[in-house]
């Protein structure tokens, strides 16, 4: 992986702070990655890194030409690209898209339409700030390592489930309900997080997934952190309320969300969630770089 070309794309928002972008690019290159960034392709427009046409063209070129792609940041904007990406041109190739938050929409759409796996991991503006442990974890996964098991989870509902690991930002995922871009959730182990969402809005997002029949198809659920103004304990009753409607296992306390250090999680790989009364464990069963 060191020395490999890494396409940098901005499918959503532009960086708020240009210095973070500069530091991120410099850190990627210092870590041996040939980060290819062509900002002249984009003209920032409000909260978007460029027009829909500019961003779609830039992302489409990267998806066809590079095997590793990292997003500048999340914010908002990926949803506006989903119906203009030429998925037919991507059927006979594979690339890994690295990012999280709003990037969840792009990652799940590529998994649904093309079978592409992804890494819910760092964005460029973070790379100059995250600890070396996160960097090494990300690079190891890109080289073909299997992600370490997650053992520091809090049991919420007992049971065992095995299925594809799917997830990301909860609000973004919920917005895909009713569209052609939500992957099949049958027996999926769903992982979620969110930021600046008060408890009643997280409740509403889970209610949407419940009423749409998404939760009924799961094989298990792992909750990350809901960061912002509210204590994590405020969300626990919500998780328990929806888990009790189903028989699948559920765990909380996943170190995943809008903070670092956090876990880097592959999307689309087989996984197993085993929850007992006094312990819970998430095992990733295959590398993210394996052929699908």
Phi, psi and omega in degrees: 000315175305134182092347180286152177284136180235111179285134176255126181231158179233078183282351184234249184267158174281157178298136178292321185241109181302331180295322178296322178295315180299315180295321180296314179297317180297320181291321177300315181291324177294333178272012172090013180257130179276085185283116182259110184232125182237077184294340181292350177283349188236141173241105185308139183223101181060235180274005181255148180288344179183177176296162177303318181296317180296313182294319179297318179295316181296315180293318181299317178298316181295318181297329182274334191254340187239153178264345177226130185225128177242137182272146181299309179193179174267248184091252175203148173145337184298324180302327183287349181260344192298325183267007177242354176287137179273088183293332180298330180284351184251004187292332187249024178221172179218137173214156177254123177262125183250128179163180178205189181065239181297336179297341177310320182299315180293317182296316181289325177295318179293326177292317181293313188277329188233355183074016181284136171271163183215172171241120172278090190217201188294151170258167188301316185294347177268337193299332178278359185238333185290154180290161180301329181299320178291319179299313182294323177297315180297313182295323179295319179296321178292334179276355177111005178289153172272134182301141178298149177296153177258114186244350183264054181253157178259122179295133176239327175207129188284158178141177178226134178223143178232131180178181180294139178276117184225140177167199184141218181287127187297313182297320180294316178299317181297329180290346178275349179299132181085001177251168177282008190248001175275124181295161171301132184256011182299118179063014180292146169265108187268130172242141186218157172207169171198169184223139177058032176249115178295162185307320183294330178284324174297320175303315181296324179293316176295323178299320178298315179295324177294310184292333178278356179084007181290313182297327182296337184267353187290159170258350179170167182216136177236122183263127171275208184262146174252091189275158181140220188275349189252148177290148181301331180297338180291340183264344184300316178299329179293313179299316180295321181302313184280329179293326183291348176282347187227171183256001183284158180288152179215139177224154177237185176079012178296129180281076185209131181159202182271068178194171171210151005288149177217165177286147173257123189241132176282146177252127175101359178267157176288143184213166178222129176249120179239119183238121173250177184299325186245003179199157178218147184213134174247119178251130172267126193262354181204159179287152180289339181274358180293149178294146179247000000 
